[in-house]
Amino acid sequence: CSLGFGQDFSFDELAKLRSYTYPKFESYVHDKGYTLDHLEYSENSTVFRNGSNVVSYCKYYDDGFSYRNHVSIKFETSDKDQYEKIKKQVVASLDYYQTKMRRFSHEHYLEHIYVNDVISVHLYDISYRNDDKPYYEIEIFSIYSGY
């Protein structure tokens, strides 16, 4: 086990990161061993990487209903044990909402959605065609955002 992977996130940490300003978020993930990987302008996201794990800070403006900024946090990994650990924490602390199965020609995935009064958490089990290694993603949104 590398030191970098020992520094990964719990669900509570990921949920708390939503309330951080960007500079505080950046300091926090740097302290965990993550470094800036790239920016995604189309999604207003800043992406940090530590090995095969990725954490993103996504900020967007909701001009539909509440006219305010929302921050979502995305954690991506190919480590099934890490994903299952966080998934257990989500299941224990939020209410189940629904599961969606998505199938495309090049990929398919299950999307499990859990909610409480403040946040919505989307858990993705993603498999690509001709790839025997699934990929996992956890996204944490404001319950009021237009996800």
FISEVO-476902 format. One record per residue: residue number from 1; residue in three letters; chain; x, y, z of N, C-alpha, C in turn. Coordinates in Angstrom, 1 decimal. Example, Ala and Ser with C-alpha at 12.3 -4.5 7.8 and 13.67 -1.06 7.14 Angstrom:
// FISEVO-476902
ATOM     n   res   chain      n_u      n_v      n_w     ca_u     ca_v     ca_w      c_u      c_v      c_w
ATOM     1   ALA       A     13.2     -5.7      7.8     12.3     -4.5      7.8     13.2     -3.3      7.8
ATOM     2   SER       A     12.8     -2.2      7.1     13.7     -1.1      7.1     12.9      0.0      7.9
This chain:
// FISEVO-476902
ATOM     n   res   chain      n_u      n_v      n_w     ca_u     ca_v     ca_w      c_u      c_v      c_w
ATOM     1   CYS       A      0.9     -1.2      0.0      0.0      0.0      0.0      0.9      1.2      0.0
ATOM     2   SER       A      0.7      2.1     -0.9      1.5      3.3     -1.0      0.9      4.4     -0.1
ATOM     3   LEU       A      1.7      5.3      0.3      1.3      6.4      1.2      0.2      7.2      0.6
ATOM     4   GLY       A      0.3      7.4     -0.8     -0.7      8.2     -1.4     -2.1      7.6     -1.3
ATOM     5   PHE       A     -2.2      6.3     -1.5     -3.5      5.7     -1.4     -4.0      5.6      0.0
ATOM     6   GLY       A     -3.1      5.6      1.0     -3.5      5.7      2.4     -4.1      7.0      2.8
ATOM     7   GLN       A     -3.9      8.0      2.0     -4.4      9.4      2.2     -5.7      9.7      1.5
ATOM     8   ASP       A     -6.4      8.7      1.0     -7.6      8.9      0.2     -8.8      9.4      1.1
ATOM     9   PHE       A     -9.9      9.7      0.5    -11.0     10.3      1.1    -12.0      9.4      1.7
ATOM    10   SER       A    -12.7      9.9      2.8    -13.9      9.3      3.3    -15.1     10.0      2.6
ATOM    11   PHE       A    -16.3      9.5      2.7    -17.4     10.2      2.2    -17.6     11.5      2.9
ATOM    12   ASP       A    -17.5     11.5      4.2    -17.7     12.8      5.0    -16.7     13.9      4.5
ATOM    13   GLU       A    -15.5     13.5      4.2    -14.5     14.5      3.7    -14.9     15.0      2.3
ATOM    14   LEU       A    -15.4     14.1      1.5    -15.8     14.6      0.1    -17.0     15.5      0.2
ATOM    15   ALA       A    -18.0     15.1      1.1    -19.1     16.0      1.3    -18.8     17.3      1.8
ATOM    16   LYS       A    -17.8     17.4      2.8    -17.4     18.6      3.4    -16.7     19.5      2.4
ATOM    17   LEU       A    -15.9     18.9      1.4    -15.2     19.7      0.5    -16.1     20.6     -0.4
ATOM    18   ARG       A    -17.4     20.2     -0.5    -18.3     21.1     -1.2    -18.4     22.5     -0.6
ATOM    19   SER       A    -18.3     22.6      0.7    -18.4     23.9      1.3    -17.2     24.7      1.3
ATOM    20   TYR       A    -16.1     24.2      0.9    -14.8     24.9      0.9    -14.7     25.9     -0.3
ATOM    21   THR       A    -14.0     27.0      0.0    -13.6     27.8     -1.1    -12.6     27.1     -2.0
ATOM    22   TYR       A    -12.4     27.6     -3.2    -11.4     26.8     -4.0    -10.0     26.8     -3.4
ATOM    23   PRO       A     -9.5     27.9     -2.9     -8.1     27.9     -2.3     -8.0     26.9     -1.2
ATOM    24   LYS       A     -9.1     26.8     -0.3     -9.1     25.9      0.8     -9.1     24.4      0.3
ATOM    25   PHE       A    -10.0     24.2     -0.8    -10.1     22.9     -1.4     -8.7     22.4     -2.0
ATOM    26   GLU       A     -8.1     23.4     -2.7     -6.8     23.1     -3.3     -5.7     22.7     -2.3
ATOM    27   SER       A     -5.7     23.4     -1.2     -4.7     23.1     -0.1     -5.0     21.8      0.5
ATOM    28   TYR       A     -6.3     21.5      0.7     -6.7     20.2      1.3     -6.2     19.0      0.5
ATOM    29   VAL       A     -6.5     19.1     -0.8     -6.2     17.9     -1.7     -4.7     17.8     -1.9
ATOM    30   HIS       A     -4.0     19.0     -1.9     -2.5     18.9     -2.0     -1.9     18.2     -0.8
ATOM    31   ASP       A     -2.5     18.5      0.4     -2.0     17.8      1.6     -2.3     16.3      1.5
ATOM    32   LYS       A     -3.2     15.9      0.7     -3.5     14.5      0.6     -2.6     13.8     -0.5
ATOM    33   GLY       A     -1.8     14.6     -1.1     -0.9     14.0     -2.1     -1.4     14.2     -3.6
ATOM    34   TYR       A     -2.4     14.9     -3.8     -3.0     15.2     -5.1     -2.3     16.4     -5.8
ATOM    35   THR       A     -2.1     16.3     -7.1     -1.5     17.5     -7.8     -2.5     17.8     -8.9
ATOM    36   LEU       A     -2.4     19.1     -9.3     -3.2     19.6    -10.4     -2.9     18.8    -11.7
ATOM    37   ASP       A     -4.0     18.3    -12.3     -3.8     17.5    -13.5     -4.2     18.3    -14.7
ATOM    38   HIS       A     -5.4     18.9    -14.7     -5.9     19.7    -15.8     -7.2     20.5    -15.5
ATOM    39   LEU       A     -7.5     21.4    -16.3     -8.8     22.1    -16.2     -9.8     21.7    -17.3
ATOM    40   GLU       A    -11.0     21.6    -16.9    -12.1     21.2    -17.9    -13.0     22.5    -18.0
ATOM    41   TYR       A    -12.7     23.3    -19.0    -13.4     24.5    -19.2    -14.9     24.3    -19.4
ATOM    42   SER       A    -15.3     23.3    -20.2    -16.7     23.1    -20.5    -17.5     22.7    -19.3
ATOM    43   GLU       A    -16.8     22.1    -18.2    -17.5     21.8    -17.0    -17.2     22.7    -15.8
ATOM    44   ASN       A    -16.3     23.7    -16.1    -15.8     24.6    -15.0    -15.3     23.8    -13.9
ATOM    45   SER       A    -14.4     22.8    -14.2    -13.8     21.9    -13.2    -12.3     22.0    -13.2
ATOM    46   THR       A    -11.8     21.8    -12.0    -10.4     21.7    -11.8    -10.1     20.3    -11.3
ATOM    47   VAL       A     -9.2     19.6    -12.0     -9.0     18.2    -11.8     -7.6     17.9    -11.2
ATOM    48   PHE       A     -7.6     17.2    -10.0     -6.4     16.8     -9.3     -6.3     15.3     -9.4
ATOM    49   ARG       A     -5.0     14.8     -9.4     -4.8     13.4     -9.6     -3.7     12.9     -8.5
ATOM    50   ASN       A     -3.9     11.7     -8.0     -3.0     11.0     -7.2     -3.0      9.6     -7.7
ATOM    51   GLY       A     -2.0      9.2     -8.5     -2.0      7.8     -9.0     -3.2      7.7    -10.0
ATOM    52   SER       A     -4.0      6.6     -9.7     -5.2      6.4    -10.6     -6.4      7.1    -10.0
ATOM    53   ASN       A     -6.3      7.8     -8.9     -7.5      8.5     -8.3     -7.5      9.9     -8.7
ATOM    54   VAL       A     -8.7     10.4     -8.9     -8.9     11.8     -9.4    -10.0     12.4     -8.5
ATOM    55   VAL       A     -9.8     13.7     -8.1    -10.8     14.4     -7.4    -10.9     15.8     -8.2
ATOM    56   SER       A    -12.2     16.2     -8.4    -12.5     17.4     -9.1    -13.4     18.4     -8.3
ATOM    57   TYR       A    -13.1     19.6     -8.5    -13.9     20.7     -7.9    -14.6     21.4     -9.1
ATOM    58   CYS       A    -15.9     21.3     -9.1    -16.7     21.7    -10.2    -17.7     22.8     -9.7
ATOM    59   LYS       A    -17.5     24.0    -10.3    -18.3     25.1     -9.9    -19.2     25.6    -11.0
ATOM    60   TYR       A    -20.5     25.8    -10.8    -21.3     26.2    -11.9    -22.4     27.1    -11.3
ATOM    61   TYR       A    -23.0     27.9    -12.2    -24.0     28.9    -11.8    -25.4     28.4    -12.2
ATOM    62   ASP       A    -26.3     28.2    -11.2    -27.7     27.8    -11.5    -28.5     29.0    -11.8
ATOM    63   ASP       A    -28.8     29.2    -13.1    -29.6     30.3    -13.5    -31.1     29.9    -13.8
ATOM    64   GLY       A    -31.4     28.7    -13.3    -32.8     28.3    -13.5    -33.8     28.6    -12.4
ATOM    65   PHE       A    -33.4     28.3    -11.2    -34.3     28.5    -10.1    -33.8     29.3     -9.0
ATOM    66   SER       A    -32.6     29.0     -8.5    -32.1     29.6     -7.3    -31.2     30.8     -7.5
ATOM    67   TYR       A    -30.7     30.9     -8.8    -29.7     32.0     -9.1    -28.6     32.1     -8.2
ATOM    68   ARG       A    -27.9     30.9     -7.9    -26.8     30.9     -7.1    -25.7     29.9     -7.6
ATOM    69   ASN       A    -24.5     30.0     -7.1    -23.5     29.1     -7.4    -23.6     27.8     -6.7
ATOM    70   HIS       A    -23.3     26.7     -7.4    -23.2     25.4     -6.7    -21.9     24.8     -7.0
ATOM    71   VAL       A    -21.4     24.1     -6.0    -20.1     23.3     -6.1    -20.5     21.9     -6.0
ATOM    72   SER       A    -19.9     21.1     -6.9    -20.0     19.7     -6.8    -18.6     19.1     -6.7
ATOM    73   ILE       A    -18.5     18.0     -6.1    -17.2     17.3     -5.9    -17.3     16.0     -6.6
ATOM    74   LYS       A    -16.3     15.6     -7.4    -16.3     14.3     -8.1    -15.0     13.6     -7.7
ATOM    75   PHE       A    -15.2     12.3     -7.3    -14.1     11.5     -7.0    -14.2     10.3     -7.9
ATOM    76   GLU       A    -13.1     10.0     -8.6    -13.0      8.9     -9.6    -11.8      7.9     -9.2
ATOM    77   THR       A    -12.1      6.6     -9.4    -11.1      5.7     -9.1    -11.2      4.4     -9.9
ATOM    78   SER       A    -10.2      3.6    -10.0    -10.3      2.3    -10.6    -10.1      1.3     -9.5
ATOM    79   ASP       A    -10.0      1.7     -8.2     -9.8      0.9     -7.1    -11.2      0.5     -6.5
ATOM    80   LYS       A    -11.6     -0.7     -6.7    -12.9     -1.1     -6.3    -13.1     -1.1     -4.8
ATOM    81   ASP       A    -12.0     -1.5     -4.1    -12.1     -1.4     -2.6    -12.3      0.0     -2.1
ATOM    82   GLN       A    -11.6      0.9     -2.6    -11.8      2.3     -2.2    -13.2      2.8     -2.5
ATOM    83   TYR       A    -13.7      2.5     -3.7    -15.1      2.8     -4.1    -16.1      2.2     -3.1
ATOM    84   GLU       A    -16.0      0.9     -2.9    -16.9      0.2     -2.0    -16.9      0.7     -0.6
ATOM    85   LYS       A    -15.7      1.2     -0.1    -15.6      1.8      1.2    -16.5      3.0      1.3
ATOM    86   ILE       A    -16.3      3.9      0.3    -17.1      5.2      0.3    -18.5      4.9      0.0
ATOM    87   LYS       A    -18.9      3.9     -0.8    -20.2      3.6     -1.1    -21.0      3.1      0.2
ATOM    88   LYS       A    -20.3      2.3      1.0    -20.9      1.9      2.3    -21.2      3.1      3.1
ATOM    89   GLN       A    -20.3      4.0      3.2    -20.6      5.2      4.0    -21.7      6.0      3.5
ATOM    90   VAL       A    -21.9      6.1      2.1    -23.0      6.8      1.5    -24.3      6.1      1.9
ATOM    91   VAL       A    -24.4      4.8      1.7    -25.6      4.0      2.0    -26.0      4.1      3.4
ATOM    92   ALA       A    -25.0      4.2      4.3    -25.3      4.3      5.8    -25.8      5.7      6.2
ATOM    93   SER       A    -25.5      6.7      5.4    -25.9      8.0      5.9    -26.9      8.8      5.0
ATOM    94   LEU       A    -27.3      8.2      3.9    -28.3      8.9      3.0    -29.4      7.9      2.7
ATOM    95   ASP       A    -30.5      8.5      2.1    -31.6      7.7      1.7    -31.5      7.3      0.2
ATOM    96   TYR       A    -31.8      6.1     -0.1    -31.8      5.6     -1.4    -32.9      6.3     -2.2
ATOM    97   TYR       A    -32.6      6.8     -3.5    -33.5      7.4     -4.3    -33.9      6.6     -5.5
ATOM    98   GLN       A    -32.9      6.2     -6.4    -33.1      5.4     -7.5    -31.8      4.9     -8.1
ATOM    99   THR       A    -32.0      3.8     -9.0    -30.8      3.3     -9.7    -31.2      3.4    -11.2
ATOM   100   LYS       A    -30.3      3.8    -12.0    -30.5      3.9    -13.5    -29.5      3.0    -14.2
ATOM   101   MET       A    -29.9      2.3    -15.2    -29.0      1.5    -16.0    -28.8      2.3    -17.3
ATOM   102   ARG       A    -27.6      2.6    -17.7    -27.4      3.2    -18.9    -26.5      2.3    -19.8
ATOM   103   ARG       A    -26.9      2.2    -21.1    -26.2      1.4    -22.0    -25.9      2.2    -23.3
ATOM   104   PHE       A    -24.7      2.3    -23.7    -24.3      2.9    -25.0    -23.5      1.9    -25.7
ATOM   105   SER       A    -23.2      2.2    -27.0    -22.4      1.2    -27.8    -21.0      1.0    -27.2
ATOM   106   HIS       A    -20.4      2.0    -26.6    -19.0      1.8    -26.1    -18.9      1.6    -24.6
ATOM   107   GLU       A    -20.0      1.9    -23.8    -19.9      1.7    -22.4    -21.3      1.5    -21.8
ATOM   108   HIS       A    -21.3      1.0    -20.6    -22.6      0.9    -19.9    -22.3      1.1    -18.4
ATOM   109   TYR       A    -23.3      1.6    -17.7    -23.0      1.8    -16.3    -24.3      1.9    -15.5
ATOM   110   LEU       A    -24.1      1.6    -14.2    -25.2      1.7    -13.2    -25.0      3.1    -12.5
ATOM   111   GLU       A    -26.0      3.8    -12.3    -26.0      5.0    -11.5    -26.9      4.9    -10.3
ATOM   112   HIS       A    -26.3      4.9     -9.1    -27.1      4.8     -7.9    -27.2      6.2     -7.3
ATOM   113   ILE       A    -28.4      6.6     -7.0    -28.6      8.0     -6.4    -29.1      7.9     -5.0
ATOM   114   TYR       A    -28.4      8.6     -4.1    -28.8      8.7     -2.7    -29.0     10.2     -2.4
ATOM   115   VAL       A    -29.9     10.5     -1.5    -30.2     11.9     -1.1    -30.4     12.1      0.4
ATOM   116   ASN       A    -30.2     13.3      0.8    -30.7     13.8      2.1    -31.2     15.2      1.9
ATOM   117   ASP       A    -31.4     15.9      2.9    -32.0     17.3      2.8    -31.1     18.3      2.2
ATOM   118   VAL       A    -29.8     17.9      2.1    -28.8     18.9      1.6    -28.1     18.5      0.3
ATOM   119   ILE       A    -27.8     17.2      0.2    -27.0     16.8     -1.0    -27.6     15.6     -1.7
ATOM   120   SER       A    -27.2     15.4     -2.9    -27.5     14.2     -3.7    -26.2     13.6     -4.1
ATOM   121   VAL       A    -26.1     12.3     -4.0    -24.8     11.6     -4.3    -25.1     10.6     -5.4
ATOM   122   HIS       A    -24.3     10.7     -6.5    -24.5      9.8     -7.6    -23.3      8.8     -7.6
ATOM   123   LEU       A    -23.5      7.5     -7.6    -22.5      6.5     -7.6    -22.5      5.8     -8.9
ATOM   124   TYR       A    -21.4      5.8     -9.6    -21.4      5.2    -11.0    -20.4      4.0    -11.0
ATOM   125   ASP       A    -20.9      2.9    -11.5    -20.1      1.7    -11.8    -20.1      1.6    -13.3
ATOM   126   ILE       A    -18.9      1.9    -13.9    -18.8      2.1    -15.3    -17.9      1.0    -15.9
ATOM   127   SER       A    -18.3      0.4    -17.0    -17.6     -0.6    -17.7    -17.5     -0.2    -19.2
ATOM   128   TYR       A    -16.3     -0.2    -19.8    -16.2      0.1    -21.2    -16.1     -1.3    -22.0
ATOM   129   ARG       A    -16.6     -1.2    -23.2    -16.5     -2.4    -24.0    -15.1     -2.9    -24.2
ATOM   130   ASN       A    -14.9     -4.2    -24.2    -13.5     -4.8    -24.3    -12.6     -4.4    -23.2
ATOM   131   ASP       A    -13.1     -4.0    -22.0    -12.3     -3.6    -20.9    -12.7     -4.4    -19.7
ATOM   132   ASP       A    -11.8     -5.2    -19.1    -12.2     -6.0    -18.0    -12.1     -5.3    -16.7
ATOM   133   LYS       A    -11.7     -4.0    -16.7    -11.5     -3.2    -15.4    -12.5     -2.1    -15.4
ATOM   134   PRO       A    -13.5     -2.3    -14.5    -14.5     -1.2    -14.4    -13.9      0.0    -13.8
ATOM   135   TYR       A    -14.6      1.1    -13.9    -14.2      2.4    -13.4    -15.3      2.9    -12.5
ATOM   136   TYR       A    -14.9      3.6    -11.4    -15.9      4.0    -10.4    -15.9      5.6    -10.2
ATOM   137   GLU       A    -17.0      6.1    -10.0    -17.1      7.6     -9.9    -18.2      7.9     -8.8
ATOM   138   ILE       A    -17.9      8.9     -8.0    -18.8      9.4     -7.0    -18.9     10.9     -7.2
ATOM   139   GLU       A    -20.1     11.4     -7.4    -20.4     12.8     -7.5    -21.3     13.3     -6.4
ATOM   140   ILE       A    -21.0     14.4     -5.8    -21.7     15.0     -4.7    -22.2     16.3     -5.1
ATOM   141   PHE       A    -23.5     16.5     -5.2    -24.2     17.7     -5.7    -25.0     18.4     -4.5
ATOM   142   SER       A    -25.3     19.6     -4.7    -26.3     20.3     -3.9    -27.6     19.7     -4.3
ATOM   143   ILE       A    -28.5     19.5     -3.3    -29.8     18.9     -3.6    -30.6     19.9     -4.5
ATOM   144   TYR       A    -30.2     21.2     -4.5    -30.9     22.2     -5.3    -30.3     22.4     -6.7
ATOM   145   SER       A    -29.3     21.7     -7.0    -28.6     21.9     -8.3    -29.4     21.2     -9.4
ATOM   146   GLY       A    -29.2     21.6    -10.6    -29.9     21.0    -11.7    -29.1     19.9    -12.3
ATOM   147   TYR       A    -28.9     18.8    -11.6    -28.0     17.7    -12.0    -28.7     16.9    -13.1
